[in-house]
């Protein structure tokens, strides 16, 4: 059992916890926010099945690399992703940043007239449309 105090900024508990209960503020912050799988999945492993169509991990990586090239997203790019087409937005916001080592900003109900200002405010260099 892991306990999380209600103290500001998630501070440690001030009183001892019962046996078998761990303090979140003591145990968790020591670990980095990085996922490193023990064994990377094989390229031909089933990663996704959507609308009856299976896709392997290799297929998803290739599709994301192709999409990155199509929208002009280079290594480390930050994408502005309108959510009008949810399936496309999820691909652009999740997979493309993974293959280019970048990031994405999802924009719901985007106003195209304010797009330039939004891109500047979010420091996005690529529009995923």
Buried (B, 14 or more C-beta within 10 A) or exposed (E): EEEEBEEEEEEEBEEEBEEEEEBBBEEEEEEEEEEEEEEEEEEEEEBEEEEEEEBBBBBBBBBBBEBBEEBEBEEEBBBBBBBEEEEBBEBBBBBBBEBBEBBBBBBEEBEEEEBEEBBEEBEBBBBBB
